[in-house]
């Protein structure tokens, strides 16, 4: 089956919807664990049990909504992609599998890690990842690494 590549605009809005959902879930995690937003910087500077629990909360969310649900329930779609009728498929146009979605997600979220030593390098990688979508084939760097593309369904 020949899929048409999703537009950059749709991909941007899908990412915005996913980011909003991620932010809401993140704030919910802060409330459940009992961390106030104003205390998060202090917790990053000084290790704590609450920060560890919050990190586990976010990793579980990412794995569930960016790997498991898109792989096994929604055929390559996150919430944003589902709402905008686009999906991730392998470069061969097969449906994605666990390995493919894991690679894609690890790179996409790995570029957003806020470790003081790596922040400049990862920030540059995140910017490069975003700029790659300007290419003719509209593939971001994480698409190239995972051998995927985003298409209309």
Buried (B, 14 or more C-beta within 10 A) or exposed (E): EEBEBBBEEBBBBBBEBBEEBBEEBBEEBBEEBEBEEEBBEEBEEEEBEBBEBBEEBBEEBBBEBBBBBBBEEBBBBBBBBBEBEBBBBBBEEEEBEEEBBBBBBBBBBBBEEEEEEEEEEBBEBBEEBBEBBEEEEBBBBBBBBBBBBBBEB
